[in-house]
């Protein structure tokens, strides 16, 4: 039985996704977790992985297409061999009318003699859309740059990778560089910890509270701010957010959020409900730890600016968070 590959939902307010490019071709063998294609959002390009093993065929969307969310764009079958393209659903043909066709008038001889180059071009409506190759958009996003700055400076579109250096030269020297770390950790440590807490103490913990507490403690460890208050913001794909004060020093079973409107020291972004395994949205108002997942592992990304964390602090934060996720009981006690 063939597994359907669909355009995933990118957010609550998006009805379509722009397919940047396929990373596999018609007929290629696919394994669960392989990256099938890239999808462009308003802020970045995201990778979508396969949810089944088999052979890719029936590709019905090409690079650059805007595809409705939920539309089937390919199949993964159990047997090799290419298949026919999947045609998107179309409206039923309207019944033919019995109204006779109107006779067409022959154009005057003067019109026939008019050459196409003599016809004045129709005026082009102004647009704010930036024309650029997918790779140029991806690189600009990863570096925290805005391609609109090139347009404002008068450089002609479309933009390509070669234009990125020119874009970088337009940025003020004081702008902080956007940095990115990707890492992963096995789920079994946290899963065993939650089961142990329930079986031994009858305590049911919320998984997100574990993430929030550990991320807070890891930032405190990385920056050496043991005596200072740490604000942690937790966000989800649907736009919900909550803020916590010193989450690492509260009980996991009764972690309380705060309604105070303050700038966070670290952001924990939960995208485990999506099919994404990695995102690069650029540096935010605080170092941002994004948590995605596969069946057996948490896929983690840490985005930060050079003003928020230096390289050593970022690596220390990532290593400390992984250690806590691997052996939670040791860090809780």
TARA-V987764 format. One record per pair of residues at least 6 apart in sequence whose C-alpha atoms are under 7 Angstrom apart, sorted by the first residue. I is the first residue (numbers start at 1). J is the second residue. If there is no record, write none. Layout:
i={I:I}
j={J:J}
This chain:
i={1:1:2:2:2:2:3:3:3:3:4:4:4:4:5:5:5:5:6:6:6:6:7:7:7:7:7:7:7:7:8:8:9:11:11:12:15:15:16:16:16:16:17:17:17:17:17:17:17:18:18:18:18:18:18:19:19:19:19:19:19:19:20:20:20:20:20:20:21:21:21:22:22:22:23:23:23:24:26:26:26:26:27:27:27:27:27:27:28:28:29:29:29:30:30:30:30:31:31:31:31:32:32:32:32:33:33:33:34:34:35:35:35:35:36:36:36:37:37:38:38:38:38:39:39:39:40:43:43:44:44:44:44:45:46:46:46:47:47:47:48:48:49:49:54:54:54:54:55:55:55:55:55:56:56:56:57:57:57:57:57:58:58:58:58:58:58:58:59:59:59:59:60:60:60:60:60:61:73:74:130:131:131:131:132:132:132:133:133:135:136:136:136:136:140:140:140:141:141:142:142:142:142:143:143:143:144:144:144:150:176:176:176:177:177:178:178:178:178:178:179:179:179:179:180:180:180:181:181:181:182:182:182:183:183:183:184:184:184:184:185:185:185:185:186:186:186:186:187:187:187:189:189:189:189:190:190:190:193:193:194:197:197:198:205:205:209:209:210:212:212:213:213:214:214:214:215:216:216:216:216:217:218:218:218:219:220:222:222:222:223:229:230:230:230:231:231:231:231:231:231:231:232:232:232:232:232:232:232:233:233:233:233:233:233:233:233:234:234:234:234:234:234:235:235:235:235:235:236:236:236:237:237:242:243:243:243:244:244:244:245:247:264:265:266:266:266:267:267:267:267:268:268:268:269:269:269:269:270:270:270:271:271:272:272:272:276:277:277:277:278:278:278:282:283:283:283:284:286:286:287:287:287:287:288:288:288:289:289:289:289:290:290:290:291:291:291:291:292:292:292:293:324}
j={77:78:75:76:77:78:52:75:76:77:72:74:75:76:72:73:74:75:70:71:72:73:17:67:68:69:70:71:72:73:69:70:69:237:238:238:68:69:66:67:68:69:39:40:41:66:67:68:69:39:40:64:65:66:67:38:39:40:63:64:65:66:38:39:40:63:64:134:37:38:63:36:37:38:35:36:37:36:56:57:59:82:55:56:57:80:81:82:55:56:54:55:56:53:54:55:56:50:52:53:54:50:51:52:53:49:50:51:49:50:47:48:49:50:48:49:50:47:48:45:46:47:48:45:46:47:46:141:281:138:141:280:281:138:276:278:279:276:277:278:275:276:275:276:76:77:78:79:76:77:78:79:80:75:76:77:74:75:76:82:83:74:75:82:83:84:85:86:73:74:85:86:73:74:85:86:87:73:86:86:148:157:158:159:158:159:160:159:160:161:159:160:161:164:146:147:164:281:282:178:280:281:282:177:178:282:178:282:283:167:305:306:307:305:306:282:283:304:305:306:303:304:305:306:302:303:304:301:302:303:300:301:302:299:300:301:297:298:299:300:297:298:299:322:296:297:298:326:296:297:298:325:326:327:328:325:326:328:328:329:205:203:204:204:252:253:252:255:252:247:268:247:248:248:321:324:321:230:232:247:248:248:317:320:321:317:226:313:316:317:313:246:245:246:265:243:244:245:246:264:265:266:243:244:245:264:265:266:267:241:242:243:244:264:266:267:268:241:242:243:267:268:269:241:242:268:269:270:269:270:271:270:271:257:257:258:259:256:257:258:258:255:286:286:286:287:288:286:287:288:289:288:289:290:288:289:290:291:290:291:292:291:292:291:292:293:292:292:293:299:292:299:301:303:303:304:305:304:304:308:302:303:304:308:302:303:304:300:301:302:303:300:301:302:298:299:300:301:298:299:300:299:331}
